[in-house]
Amino acid sequence: MNVMTSMAARKEKGFTLIELVMVIVILGILAAFALPRFADLGGSARAAVFDGALGSARSAISIVRSAALANGVTDDATETVSLDGGDIDVVFGYPAIDALDDAAQFDGDGLAYDEDAGTITVGSCVATYAAAADADTAATLTVTTDKTDGEC
């Protein structure tokens, strides 16, 4: 008799309707809580691209400045420094406004660099680069957008 009940139990496979409904309800509740967290990732992505562009610009400014110091090109108003990517125009040892794009190697992805104004723009995020005005003044990169909410 024991053998028959164990065989009968083995034949019953699958889930009951109530079990399936409960799983669907639980998944629905989880989706309702998780979906708002992932619904608007565009703003965070733009902020990440902007932060990457700022890091690239700061690194490029430092690398060009180091190359200019190594080559003794710090007192001249305009000169060029050779890097692996090519020749970069420098002003008092810092990248010229129109050369920051080449030095930082900005490559798009929603990123716009205005070579005349020296602005880096991603969405509503804006930073402004100002080349050195004289041999005693350093170039500056200023974020002109409030990023308090994690997005611009």
GIMOGI-V556889 format. One record per residue. N is the residue number from 1. PSI is psi in degrees with one decimal (NA if undefined). OMEGA is omega in whole degrees, 0 to 359 (NA if undefined). Layout:
n->N psi->PSI omega->OMEGA
n->N psi->PSI omega->OMEGA
//
This chain:
n->1 psi->-35.9 omega->177
n->2 psi->-36.5 omega->181
n->3 psi->-39.4 omega->181
n->4 psi->-39.9 omega->180
n->5 psi->-34.5 omega->178
n->6 psi->-33.6 omega->177
n->7 psi->-38.3 omega->180
n->8 psi->-36.1 omega->179
n->9 psi->-35.0 omega->180
n->10 psi->-27.7 omega->181
n->11 psi->-27.8 omega->180
n->12 psi->106.8 omega->178
n->13 psi->154.5 omega->179
n->14 psi->-177.0 omega->183
n->15 psi->151.0 omega->176
n->16 psi->165.9 omega->181
n->17 psi->-38.2 omega->180
n->18 psi->-36.3 omega->177
n->19 psi->-43.2 omega->178
n->20 psi->-41.2 omega->179
n->21 psi->-41.7 omega->180
n->22 psi->-40.7 omega->178
n->23 psi->-42.1 omega->180
n->24 psi->-40.1 omega->179
n->25 psi->-43.7 omega->179
n->26 psi->-43.5 omega->177
n->27 psi->-37.7 omega->178
n->28 psi->-40.7 omega->178
n->29 psi->-44.1 omega->178
n->30 psi->-41.6 omega->180
n->31 psi->-36.5 omega->180
n->32 psi->-33.2 omega->178
n->33 psi->-34.4 omega->185
n->34 psi->-32.0 omega->186
n->35 psi->-45.0 omega->179
n->36 psi->-27.2 omega->179
n->37 psi->-29.0 omega->185
n->38 psi->3.4 omega->186
n->39 psi->-43.0 omega->183
n->40 psi->84.0 omega->179
n->41 psi->-6.0 omega->182
n->42 psi->-43.0 omega->180
n->43 psi->-41.7 omega->178
n->44 psi->-36.6 omega->179
n->45 psi->-41.7 omega->177
n->46 psi->-41.4 omega->179
n->47 psi->-37.3 omega->179
n->48 psi->-40.4 omega->177
n->49 psi->-40.8 omega->179
n->50 psi->-45.3 omega->178
n->51 psi->-38.5 omega->177
n->52 psi->-40.0 omega->178
n->53 psi->-40.1 omega->177
n->54 psi->-42.8 omega->178
n->55 psi->-41.0 omega->178
n->56 psi->-42.1 omega->180
n->57 psi->-43.9 omega->179
n->58 psi->-41.1 omega->178
n->59 psi->-42.8 omega->180
n->60 psi->-41.0 omega->179
n->61 psi->-44.2 omega->180
n->62 psi->-41.6 omega->181
n->63 psi->-44.7 omega->179
n->64 psi->-40.5 omega->178
n->65 psi->-43.3 omega->179
n->66 psi->-42.9 omega->178
n->67 psi->-38.3 omega->179
n->68 psi->-41.9 omega->178
n->69 psi->-40.5 omega->180
n->70 psi->-31.7 omega->181
n->71 psi->-0.3 omega->180
n->72 psi->29.7 omega->183
n->73 psi->68.4 omega->182
n->74 psi->-20.6 omega->184
n->75 psi->-13.5 omega->181
n->76 psi->142.3 omega->180
n->77 psi->-44.0 omega->178
n->78 psi->137.9 omega->181
n->79 psi->177.7 omega->175
n->80 psi->151.1 omega->177
n->81 psi->134.0 omega->179
n->82 psi->126.4 omega->174
n->83 psi->177.0 omega->180
n->84 psi->-33.4 omega->181
n->85 psi->-7.2 omega->181
n->86 psi->-166.4 omega->180
n->87 psi->134.5 omega->180
n->88 psi->127.1 omega->176
n->89 psi->134.0 omega->179
n->90 psi->151.3 omega->175
n->91 psi->112.9 omega->183
n->92 psi->37.4 omega->175
n->93 psi->1.7 omega->178
n->94 psi->156.4 omega->180
n->95 psi->140.4 omega->174
n->96 psi->158.1 omega->182
n->97 psi->-43.6 omega->182
n->98 psi->-4.3 omega->180
n->99 psi->-9.7 omega->181
n->100 psi->-35.6 omega->179
n->101 psi->-44.5 omega->179
n->102 psi->-38.5 omega->181
n->103 psi->-41.9 omega->181
n->104 psi->-14.4 omega->180
n->105 psi->51.6 omega->174
n->106 psi->139.6 omega->186
n->107 psi->27.3 omega->176
n->108 psi->-130.7 omega->184
n->109 psi->45.6 omega->180
n->110 psi->6.2 omega->182
n->111 psi->131.5 omega->178
n->112 psi->132.4 omega->176
n->113 psi->122.5 omega->178
n->114 psi->109.6 omega->184
n->115 psi->-20.0 omega->179
n->116 psi->-43.8 omega->183
n->117 psi->-18.2 omega->182
n->118 psi->29.3 omega->181
n->119 psi->136.3 omega->173
n->120 psi->122.5 omega->184
n->121 psi->129.6 omega->172
n->122 psi->111.2 omega->185
n->123 psi->-120.7 omega->177
n->124 psi->6.1 omega->177
n->125 psi->131.0 omega->181
n->126 psi->135.4 omega->172
n->127 psi->148.9 omega->183
n->128 psi->131.0 omega->177
n->129 psi->131.1 omega->176
n->130 psi->121.2 omega->180
n->131 psi->164.9 omega->180
n->132 psi->135.6 omega->180
n->133 psi->-29.0 omega->177
n->134 psi->-178.5 omega->185
n->135 psi->-18.1 omega->181
n->136 psi->-3.4 omega->183
n->137 psi->131.3 omega->179
n->138 psi->156.2 omega->173
n->139 psi->152.2 omega->181
n->140 psi->149.3 omega->174
n->141 psi->111.2 omega->187
n->142 psi->127.5 omega->175
n->143 psi->121.5 omega->185
n->144 psi->11.0 omega->180
n->145 psi->137.9 omega->178
n->146 psi->121.8 omega->181
n->147 psi->37.9 omega->184
n->148 psi->-26.7 omega->183
n->149 psi->9.1 omega->180
n->150 psi->-13.5 omega->177
n->151 psi->169.2 omega->177
n->152 psi->NA omega->NA
//
